[in-house]
């Protein structure tokens, strides 16, 4: 979340959030690290929407889709939903 705020150049909000969560006022090293990551990580915002057909054809999208589906099935068989809803 903080990386997204920093990447969208709302640095004052990112600094305030970082100071709150880390309970310190010196967060310059972490902010510099996030700025560096923002320059090196490619921006996927221009990639456009993903279609259902692409989910099954593209190997980079097929693996996360399979993992998400497998986790949903395992969650159903383990009954973790029932345990989480009891809180």
C-alpha positions as CSV (number, residue, x, y, z in Angstrom):
1,X,0.0,0.0,0.0
2,X,2.7,2.4,0.9
3,X,4.6,1.6,-2.3
4,X,1.4,2.5,-4.3
5,X,1.1,5.8,-2.5
6,X,4.7,6.5,-3.1
7,X,4.5,5.5,-6.7
8,X,1.6,7.9,-7.3
9,X,3.8,10.7,-6.0
10,X,1.7,11.5,-2.9
11,X,4.9,11.5,-0.9
12,X,3.6,13.5,2.1
13,X,0.9,10.9,2.7
14,X,3.4,8.0,2.2
15,X,5.8,9.6,4.7
16,X,3.0,10.2,7.3
17,X,1.8,6.6,6.9
18,X,5.4,5.2,7.2
19,X,6.1,7.2,10.3
20,X,2.8,6.0,11.9
21,X,3.4,2.3,11.2
22,X,7.1,2.3,12.0
23,X,6.6,4.6,15.1
24,X,9.6,6.7,14.1
25,X,10.2,10.0,12.4
26,X,13.3,9.1,10.4
27,X,11.9,7.1,7.4
28,X,14.1,8.6,4.7
29,X,16.0,5.4,4.0
30,X,12.8,3.5,3.5
31,X,11.3,6.2,1.3
32,X,14.5,6.2,-0.9
33,X,14.2,2.5,-1.2
34,X,10.6,2.7,-2.4
35,X,11.5,5.5,-4.9
36,X,14.3,3.2,-6.3
37,X,11.9,0.3,-6.5
38,X,9.4,2.5,-8.3
39,X,11.9,3.4,-11.0
40,X,13.0,-0.3,-11.5
41,X,9.7,-2.0,-11.4
42,X,7.9,-1.9,-14.7
43,X,4.5,-0.1,-14.7
44,X,1.7,-2.6,-15.5
45,X,-1.0,0.1,-15.6
46,X,-0.6,0.5,-19.4
47,X,-1.1,-3.2,-20.0
48,X,-4.8,-2.9,-20.4
49,X,-7.6,-5.2,-19.2
50,X,-7.0,-9.0,-19.2
51,X,-9.7,-11.1,-20.9
52,X,-10.8,-14.6,-19.8
53,X,-9.2,-16.0,-23.0
54,X,-5.8,-14.5,-22.0
55,X,-6.1,-16.1,-18.5
56,X,-6.0,-19.5,-20.1
57,X,-3.6,-18.9,-23.0
58,X,-0.8,-16.8,-21.3
59,X,1.5,-18.9,-19.1
60,X,2.3,-15.9,-16.9
61,X,-1.4,-15.6,-16.1
62,X,-2.3,-19.3,-16.1
63,X,-0.1,-20.1,-13.1
64,X,-1.6,-17.4,-10.7
65,X,-5.1,-18.5,-11.9
66,X,-4.3,-22.1,-11.0
67,X,-2.9,-21.2,-7.6
68,X,-5.9,-19.0,-6.8
69,X,-8.3,-21.8,-7.8
70,X,-6.3,-24.4,-5.9
71,X,-6.4,-22.3,-2.8
72,X,-10.1,-21.9,-3.0
73,X,-10.6,-25.6,-3.3
74,X,-8.3,-26.4,-0.4
75,X,-10.0,-23.8,1.7
76,X,-13.4,-25.5,1.0
77,X,-12.1,-28.9,1.9
78,X,-10.3,-27.8,5.0
79,X,-13.4,-26.0,6.5
80,X,-11.4,-22.9,7.3
81,X,-14.3,-20.7,6.3
82,X,-16.4,-22.1,9.1
83,X,-13.7,-21.5,11.6
84,X,-13.1,-17.9,10.4
85,X,-16.8,-17.1,10.5
86,X,-17.1,-18.1,14.2
87,X,-15.2,-15.0,15.3
